[in-house]
Amino acid sequence: MPELPEVEAARRAIEEHCLGKKIVKSIIADDSKVVDGVSHKDFEASLNGKTIVAAHRKGKNMWLQLNSPPFPSFQFGMTGAIYIKGVAVTNYKRSSVKDTDEWPSKYSKFFVELNDGLELSFTDKRRFARVRLLDNPVAVPPISELGPDALLEPMAVDEFHKLLSKKNLGIKALLLDQGFISGIGNWVADEVLYQAKIHPLQSASSMSIEVCGTLLNCINEVIGKAIEVGADSNQFPSNWIFHFREKKPGKAFVDGKKIEFINAGGRTTAYVPELQKLGGAQAAKEASKPQKSSAKNTKNSKKGVGSDDNDDDEPESEEDAKTRKSKVIGGKKAARGTNAPVKAKPKKSPNVAGDDSNDDNDGDYGDEDPKKNGNKKLTARSMPKGSCKDDSGIEFKKDTGKNSARKRKPVESDDDKNYDGNQKNGKEAKAQKAPKEKVDTSQTRRLTRKKV
């Protein structure tokens, strides 16, 4: 991702090859997400015939000063990049456009041809960048809201320590705050903290002036070295954590020391626990925490057991989904691995030939979740077609075919859904078993039967 070193390398390339030259042709992408606040036609009209006077940068933003306003401004986002045809400008993984690709690139958002034939393009694959046309870029957001530039406006150690002492948050989160100091992004923050041997979650306010001095020196050294090699990561020192921070957890090492990954400042953060340790009160608090779970639990965690970190793992199987969604109602089997209480099977009614409460092909009435059917009572109009009542008031599905002797399935009525969880208590069950005894319909549970 482009950070201060990459944007500065682009600025220097423009400064070296494009200053003093006139724009004779421009093509601005018709992309309102990236080209902000102006139509592509008006943008093109404002550029043609203008001369590039200077190239400026603050933090991760750059703008071109023309011989008269307005000026094009570039916020690089995740994949913004400057290309000059025939000139080597820094490349980074997410934005690399090969020499063999079409020109201008299909990802080009800003393209100009200069009077000597040189061509300049700003591309953005992911469309998180912003290209604006501004009369005074430094006077309006986002540039007006930036803190001191990490390269151009270096702070003294005393000033740096005084500012940090007022910030009660993790040091990495503070370094990523462009309003505090501009230009430092995720990889630069990881690198300077590794070089300074500071834990990413160390509270900024707890850092001594000596530690602040070490951190400030590392910021200057890392940014300076990256710019010195044109932000070409292949030329970064081999002992930088940069080269290993994108390896998989458990397989990432730098100088033989294990790299671990945490979330700091809302970003994935690489650090070396052996070197970057919490200090002061945070160290004591960390030591008082329970030890890490056993290897078995760790293994389960990798599989997604008791962990949220594997939401993108293997999709849930259809069988698992059914098990997870199953509900314990009317004698159905409980979901595997759950401790949900199982309701007792309904007792046979004296007028019922059999019981099908465990049949998987249940109908749409009675045994469904009350939340699905609400508290609607089955009336003669709302009952399924062919339903009847027997002498005891029990509803059932009428069937005159060969299957009429089949078992009829009892289904819970609305009154039963407010029951205490057991379908029959002992006394009621005993009363129902009494042969040929007239059942008081006001006390008998109404059940609905449906053909299987």
C-alpha positions as CSV (number, residue, x, y, z in Angstrom):
1,M,0.0,0.0,0.0
2,P,1.4,3.4,-0.9
3,E,2.7,5.3,2.2
4,L,5.0,8.3,2.6
5,P,8.0,6.7,0.8
6,E,6.0,5.5,-2.2
7,V,4.2,8.9,-2.6
8,E,7.5,10.8,-2.2
9,A,9.1,8.6,-4.9
10,A,6.3,9.4,-7.3
11,R,6.6,13.2,-6.5
12,R,10.3,13.1,-7.1
13,A,9.8,11.3,-10.5
14,I,7.4,14.0,-11.6
15,E,9.7,16.8,-10.3
16,E,12.6,15.3,-12.3
17,H,10.8,14.6,-15.6
18,C,7.7,16.8,-15.9
19,L,8.4,20.3,-14.6
20,G,8.2,23.2,-17.0
21,K,6.3,21.1,-19.6
22,K,2.9,22.0,-21.1
23,I,-0.1,19.7,-21.0
24,V,-1.3,19.2,-24.6
25,K,-3.8,16.4,-24.0
26,S,-5.7,15.1,-21.0
27,I,-8.0,12.1,-20.4
28,I,-9.9,11.9,-17.1
29,A,-11.9,8.8,-16.3
30,D,-15.6,9.1,-16.1
31,D,-15.6,7.6,-12.6
32,S,-17.3,9.7,-10.0
33,K,-16.2,7.5,-7.1
34,V,-12.5,8.3,-7.7
35,V,-12.8,11.7,-9.6
36,D,-14.3,13.7,-6.8
37,G,-16.5,16.9,-7.1
38,V,-16.0,17.6,-10.8
39,S,-17.1,16.1,-14.1
40,H,-14.4,14.5,-16.2
41,K,-15.0,16.9,-19.1
42,D,-14.6,20.0,-16.9
43,F,-11.5,18.5,-15.4
44,E,-9.9,17.9,-18.8
45,A,-10.8,21.5,-19.9
46,S,-9.0,23.0,-16.9
47,L,-5.8,21.1,-17.6
48,N,-5.3,21.5,-21.3
49,G,-2.7,24.2,-22.1
50,K,-1.4,24.5,-18.6
51,T,2.2,24.1,-17.5
52,I,3.4,21.9,-14.6
53,V,5.3,24.3,-12.3
54,A,5.9,22.0,-9.2
55,A,4.9,18.8,-7.5
56,H,4.1,18.9,-3.8
57,R,3.3,16.2,-1.1
58,K,2.1,16.1,2.5
59,G,1.6,12.8,4.2
60,K,0.2,10.4,1.6
61,N,-1.3,13.1,-0.6
62,M,0.3,14.8,-3.6
63,W,-0.7,17.7,-5.9
64,L,0.6,19.3,-9.0
65,Q,1.0,23.0,-9.1
66,L,0.2,24.4,-12.5
67,N,0.9,27.9,-13.8
68,S,-2.6,28.9,-12.7
69,P,-5.3,27.3,-10.5
70,P,-7.1,25.0,-10.1
71,F,-4.6,22.2,-9.3
72,P,-5.0,18.4,-9.6
73,S,-4.7,16.7,-6.2
74,F,-4.2,12.9,-5.5
75,Q,-5.1,11.0,-2.4
76,F,-3.5,7.6,-3.2
77,G,-5.7,5.3,-1.1
78,M,-4.9,1.6,-1.2
79,T,-3.6,1.2,-4.8
80,G,-3.1,4.6,-6.2
81,A,0.1,4.9,-8.3
82,I,1.9,7.3,-10.6
83,Y,3.4,6.1,-13.9
84,I,5.5,8.0,-16.4
85,K,5.8,6.2,-19.7
86,G,9.4,5.1,-20.2
87,V,10.4,6.2,-16.7
88,A,10.9,3.8,-13.8
89,V,8.7,4.8,-10.9
90,T,8.3,2.8,-7.7
91,N,6.1,-0.2,-7.9
92,Y,4.2,-2.0,-5.1
93,K,2.3,-5.2,-5.3
94,R,-1.3,-4.0,-5.4
95,S,-0.9,-1.4,-8.0
96,S,1.8,-2.7,-10.4
97,V,1.1,-2.1,-14.1
98,K,3.4,-4.1,-16.3
99,D,5.2,-2.6,-19.3
100,T,3.4,-5.1,-21.5
101,D,0.0,-3.9,-20.4
102,E,-2.1,-1.5,-22.5
103,W,-1.3,2.2,-22.3
104,P,-2.8,4.2,-20.8
105,S,-3.9,1.4,-18.4
106,K,-7.6,0.5,-18.2
107,Y,-7.2,1.5,-14.5
108,S,-6.0,5.0,-15.4
109,K,-8.0,7.8,-13.7
110,F,-5.8,10.8,-14.7
111,F,-3.8,10.9,-18.0
112,V,-1.9,13.8,-19.5
113,E,0.4,14.1,-22.5
114,L,3.1,16.7,-22.3
115,N,4.5,18.9,-25.2
116,D,7.7,16.8,-25.5
117,G,5.7,13.6,-25.9
118,L,6.1,12.4,-22.3
119,E,3.0,10.8,-20.8
120,L,1.9,10.7,-17.2
121,S,-0.8,8.6,-15.6
122,F,-2.4,8.1,-12.2
123,T,-3.9,4.6,-11.9
124,D,-6.1,3.0,-9.2
125,K,-7.1,-0.7,-9.4
126,R,-9.2,-0.8,-6.3
127,R,-10.9,2.6,-6.7
128,F,-10.2,3.8,-3.1
129,A,-8.1,6.7,-4.3
130,R,-9.4,10.2,-4.8
131,V,-8.5,12.7,-7.6
132,R,-9.7,16.3,-7.0
133,L,-9.4,19.6,-8.8
134,L,-8.7,22.3,-6.1
135,D,-7.9,26.0,-6.1
136,N,-5.8,25.7,-3.0
137,P,-5.2,22.0,-1.9
138,V,-3.5,22.9,1.4
139,A,-6.5,25.0,2.6
140,V,-9.2,22.3,2.3
141,P,-9.6,18.7,3.5
142,P,-8.0,16.2,3.5
143,I,-4.6,18.1,3.4
144,S,-5.7,20.9,5.8
145,E,-6.5,18.3,8.4
146,L,-3.2,16.5,8.4
147,G,-0.6,16.6,11.2
148,P,3.1,17.4,10.7
149,D,4.6,15.5,7.8
150,A,6.9,12.7,9.1
151,L,9.6,13.6,6.7
152,L,9.3,17.3,6.0
153,E,8.3,18.5,9.5
154,P,10.4,16.5,11.9
155,M,9.8,17.1,15.6
156,A,12.3,17.5,18.4
157,V,12.4,14.8,21.1
158,D,11.0,17.0,23.8
159,E,8.1,18.1,21.7
160,F,7.4,14.5,20.6
161,H,7.5,13.2,24.2
162,K,5.2,16.1,25.4
163,L,2.6,15.2,22.7
164,L,2.8,11.5,23.4
165,S,2.3,12.0,27.2
166,K,-1.2,13.4,26.5
167,K,-2.3,10.4,24.4
168,N,-3.7,7.5,26.4
169,L,-3.9,5.0,23.6
170,G,-1.7,2.4,21.9
171,I,1.4,3.8,20.2
172,K,0.6,2.1,16.8
173,A,-2.9,3.5,16.8
174,L,-1.4,7.0,17.4
175,L,1.2,6.6,14.6
176,L,-1.6,5.7,12.2
177,D,-3.5,8.8,13.1
178,Q,-2.8,11.2,10.2
179,G,-4.0,14.1,12.3
180,F,-1.2,13.4,14.7
181,I,1.6,12.7,12.3
182,S,1.1,12.3,8.6
183,G,2.6,9.8,6.2
184,I,3.0,6.7,8.4
185,G,0.9,3.8,7.3
186,N,0.7,0.2,8.4
187,W,4.0,-1.2,7.2
188,V,6.0,1.8,8.2
189,A,4.4,1.7,11.7
190,D,5.3,-2.0,12.1
191,E,8.8,-1.4,10.9
192,V,9.6,1.5,13.2
193,L,8.2,-0.2,16.2
194,Y,10.1,-3.3,15.5
195,Q,13.3,-1.4,15.0
196,A,12.7,0.6,18.3
197,K,11.7,-2.6,20.2
198,I,8.3,-1.2,21.3
199,H,5.2,-3.2,21.7
200,P,2.4,-1.9,19.3
201,L,-0.1,-1.8,22.2
202,Q,2.2,0.1,24.6
203,S,0.3,3.2,25.8
204,A,1.8,6.3,24.3
205,S,1.5,8.3,27.6
206,S,3.6,5.7,29.4
207,M,6.6,6.0,27.2
208,S,9.7,7.7,28.7
209,I,11.6,10.4,27.0
210,E,14.4,8.0,26.2
211,V,12.0,5.6,24.5
212,C,10.4,8.5,22.6
213,G,13.8,9.5,21.3
214,T,14.5,6.0,20.1
215,L,11.1,5.8,18.3
216,L,11.7,9.2,16.7
217,N,15.1,8.2,15.4
218,C,13.7,4.9,14.0
219,I,10.9,6.9,12.2
220,N,13.5,9.1,10.5
221,E,15.8,6.2,9.6
222,V,13.1,3.9,8.2
223,I,11.5,6.6,6.1
224,G,14.9,8.0,5.0
225,K,16.2,4.6,3.9
226,A,13.0,3.7,2.0
227,I,13.1,7.0,0.1
228,E,16.9,6.6,-0.6
229,V,16.2,3.4,-2.6
230,G,13.2,4.9,-4.4
231,A,10.7,3.0,-2.2
232,D,11.8,-0.2,-4.0
233,S,11.0,-2.8,-1.4
234,N,13.5,-5.3,-3.0
235,Q,16.3,-2.9,-1.8
236,F,15.0,-2.6,1.8
237,P,17.5,-4.0,4.3
238,S,17.2,-7.7,4.6
239,N,16.7,-7.6,8.4
240,W,13.6,-5.5,8.2
241,I,10.4,-7.1,9.4
242,F,8.8,-5.8,6.2
243,H,10.0,-8.8,4.2
244,F,8.3,-11.3,6.5
245,R,5.1,-9.6,7.7
246,E,2.9,-11.1,5.0
247,K,3.9,-14.7,5.8
248,K,1.3,-17.0,7.5
249,P,1.1,-17.1,11.3
250,G,3.5,-19.7,12.7
251,K,5.7,-19.5,9.6
252,A,6.9,-15.9,10.0
253,F,10.3,-15.3,11.4
254,V,12.8,-12.5,11.3
255,D,16.4,-13.1,12.4
256,G,15.3,-16.4,13.8
257,K,12.7,-14.8,16.0
258,K,9.0,-15.6,15.7
259,I,6.6,-13.0,14.4
260,E,3.2,-12.9,15.8
261,F,0.1,-11.0,14.6
262,I,-2.4,-9.0,16.6
263,N,-4.9,-6.2,15.9
264,A,-3.6,-2.8,16.8
265,G,-5.2,0.5,15.7
266,G,-7.7,-1.5,13.7
267,R,-5.0,-3.0,11.5
268,T,-3.3,-6.4,11.4
269,T,0.0,-5.9,13.1
270,A,3.2,-7.9,12.9
271,Y,5.6,-7.8,15.9
272,V,8.2,-9.9,17.7
273,P,7.1,-10.7,21.3
274,E,10.7,-11.7,22.2
275,L,11.9,-8.2,21.5
276,Q,8.8,-6.0,21.7
277,K,7.5,-6.3,25.2
278,L,4.9,-4.3,27.1
279,G,6.4,-2.1,29.9
280,G,5.3,-0.5,33.1
281,A,1.8,-1.1,34.5
282,Q,0.8,-2.8,31.2
283,A,3.4,-5.5,31.7
284,A,2.1,-6.3,35.2
285,K,-1.5,-6.4,33.9
286,E,-0.5,-8.7,31.0
287,A,1.4,-11.0,33.5
288,S,-1.8,-11.4,35.6
289,K,-3.8,-12.6,32.7
290,P,-4.6,-16.4,32.4
291,Q,-2.1,-18.4,30.5
292,K,-2.8,-19.3,26.9
293,S,-5.1,-22.3,26.3
294,S,-3.6,-25.7,25.7
295,A,-2.4,-27.1,22.4
296,K,-5.7,-28.9,22.1
297,N,-7.7,-25.8,22.5
298,T,-5.4,-24.0,20.1
299,K,-6.0,-26.7,17.5
300,N,-9.8,-26.3,18.0
301,S,-9.5,-22.6,17.8
302,K,-7.9,-23.0,14.3
303,K,-10.8,-25.0,13.3
304,G,-13.2,-22.2,14.4
305,V,-14.2,-23.7,17.8
306,G,-14.7,-20.9,20.3
307,S,-13.1,-18.4,18.0
308,D,-14.4,-15.7,15.7
309,D,-11.3,-15.5,13.6
310,N,-12.1,-18.1,11.2
311,D,-15.4,-16.9,9.7
312,D,-14.0,-17.5,6.2
313,D,-13.1,-21.1,6.8
314,E,-14.7,-24.1,5.2
315,P,-18.4,-23.5,4.6
316,E,-20.9,-25.2,6.8
317,S,-22.2,-28.5,5.4
318,E,-25.9,-29.0,4.7
319,E,-26.1,-31.6,7.4
320,D,-24.5,-29.4,10.0
321,A,-26.9,-26.5,9.0
322,K,-29.9,-28.8,9.5
323,T,-28.6,-29.9,12.9
324,R,-27.9,-26.4,14.0
325,K,-31.3,-25.2,13.0
326,S,-33.3,-28.2,14.3
327,K,-35.7,-27.4,17.2
328,V,-36.7,-29.8,20.0
329,I,-40.5,-29.9,19.6
330,G,-43.0,-32.7,20.1
331,G,-40.6,-35.6,20.5
332,K,-38.2,-34.7,17.7
333,K,-34.6,-35.6,18.3
334,A,-32.4,-32.9,19.8
335,A,-29.7,-31.3,17.7
336,R,-26.5,-33.2,18.1
337,G,-24.1,-31.8,20.7
338,T,-26.8,-29.6,22.4
339,N,-28.3,-29.9,25.8
340,A,-31.7,-28.6,24.9
341,P,-34.5,-30.3,26.8
342,V,-36.6,-32.8,24.9
343,K,-40.3,-32.7,25.2
344,A,-42.0,-36.0,25.9
345,K,-43.9,-37.8,23.1
346,P,-47.6,-37.1,23.2
347,K,-49.7,-39.9,24.6
348,K,-52.1,-41.8,22.3
349,S,-55.6,-40.5,22.2
350,P,-58.3,-43.2,22.8
351,N,-59.7,-42.4,19.4
352,V,-56.4,-42.4,17.5
353,A,-55.2,-45.5,15.6
354,G,-51.5,-44.6,16.1
355,D,-49.0,-41.9,16.6
356,D,-46.7,-40.4,13.9
357,S,-45.0,-37.7,16.0
358,N,-41.6,-38.8,14.9
359,D,-42.3,-38.7,11.2
360,D,-40.0,-36.3,9.4
361,N,-42.6,-35.4,6.8
362,D,-44.7,-33.3,9.1
363,G,-47.3,-31.0,7.6
364,D,-47.4,-27.2,8.0
365,Y,-49.7,-27.1,11.0
366,G,-49.3,-27.7,14.7
367,D,-45.7,-28.7,15.3
368,E,-44.1,-25.6,13.8
369,D,-42.5,-22.9,15.9
370,P,-45.1,-20.6,17.3
371,K,-43.1,-17.7,16.0
372,K,-43.7,-18.8,12.5
373,N,-47.5,-19.3,12.8
374,G,-48.0,-16.6,15.4
375,N,-50.8,-17.3,17.9
376,K,-53.4,-18.0,15.2
377,K,-56.0,-20.5,16.1
378,L,-57.2,-23.1,13.6
379,T,-60.8,-22.4,12.6
380,A,-62.9,-24.2,10.2
381,R,-61.9,-21.8,7.5
382,S,-58.2,-21.8,8.3
383,M,-57.9,-25.6,8.7
384,P,-56.3,-27.5,5.8
385,K,-58.6,-28.8,3.2
386,G,-60.2,-32.2,4.2
387,S,-59.7,-31.7,7.9
388,C,-62.4,-33.0,10.3
389,K,-63.2,-33.3,13.9
390,D,-64.0,-36.6,15.7
391,D,-66.4,-37.0,18.7
392,S,-63.8,-35.8,21.2
393,G,-63.2,-32.6,19.3
394,I,-59.8,-33.8,17.9
395,E,-59.0,-32.4,14.5
396,F,-57.6,-34.7,11.9
397,K,-56.9,-35.0,8.2
398,K,-59.7,-36.9,6.4
399,D,-58.5,-39.7,4.2
400,T,-60.8,-42.1,2.4
401,G,-58.2,-43.9,0.3
402,K,-56.1,-47.0,0.9
403,N,-54.0,-45.2,3.4
404,S,-56.9,-44.3,5.6
405,A,-55.9,-46.8,8.2
406,R,-52.4,-45.2,8.5
407,K,-51.4,-43.6,11.7
408,R,-52.6,-40.1,12.1
409,K,-50.2,-37.6,13.5
410,P,-51.2,-35.4,16.5
411,V,-50.1,-31.8,16.2
412,E,-50.0,-29.2,18.9
413,S,-52.8,-26.6,19.0
414,D,-52.3,-23.0,20.0
415,D,-53.3,-23.7,23.6
416,D,-50.6,-26.3,23.9
417,K,-47.9,-23.9,22.9
418,N,-48.4,-22.1,26.2
419,Y,-48.1,-25.3,28.1
420,D,-45.3,-25.8,30.6
421,G,-43.1,-27.9,28.3
422,N,-44.6,-31.5,28.9
423,Q,-47.3,-32.6,26.6
424,K,-49.1,-34.7,29.2
425,N,-48.8,-34.9,32.9
426,G,-49.4,-38.3,34.5
427,K,-52.9,-37.8,35.6
428,E,-54.1,-36.5,32.2
429,A,-52.4,-39.4,30.4
430,K,-54.1,-41.9,32.8
431,A,-57.5,-40.3,32.2
432,Q,-57.1,-40.5,28.5
433,K,-56.3,-44.2,28.7
434,A,-59.7,-45.0,30.3
435,P,-61.6,-47.0,27.7
436,K,-64.8,-45.6,26.2
437,E,-64.9,-42.8,28.7
438,K,-66.4,-39.6,27.5
439,V,-63.8,-36.9,27.3
440,D,-64.6,-33.4,28.3
441,T,-63.6,-31.4,25.3
442,S,-62.9,-28.3,27.4
443,Q,-60.1,-30.2,29.2
444,T,-58.8,-32.2,26.2
445,R,-56.0,-30.8,24.2
446,R,-57.0,-30.1,20.6
447,L,-54.8,-31.9,18.1
448,T,-54.7,-31.6,14.4
449,R,-54.0,-34.6,12.2
450,K,-52.6,-34.5,8.7
451,K,-52.2,-37.2,6.1
452,V,-48.5,-38.4,5.9
